[in-house]
Amino acid sequence: MSLSDFNQKIYLIITTEVDKENATKIANLLLREKLIPCVTFKNIESHFWWEGDIVQAKEVQLLIKCREENVNKVIGKISDCHSYSVPEIIYFRVSVNNKFNNWVNSI
């Protein structure tokens, strides 16, 4: 495989949740509605400012793969059901190989 095989574009959406139960709730909602083909969970530790203090928290990070036409719907669903009052939602366009792109777009 070479760089020329990575000419297809999809979107990655990153968010964090307080625990696996809430992360699974978001993932299953997006999967059932066929807005995404897959999501990856990762246990992380975050350090951040919150209400005047530095906070340390264990969280679950979701890395969501998405077609361009579903990005707004996915972000809306995450915003609607997220457990945080200020959810982290980051998205960006990435290059993927042709086979992975075909699979993402088959869902």
Beta strands, then each sheet from edge to edge (+ up, - down):
strand 1: 8-17
strand 2: 38-50
strand 3: 53-66
strand 4: 89-96
sheet 1: 2+ 3- 1+ 4-
end
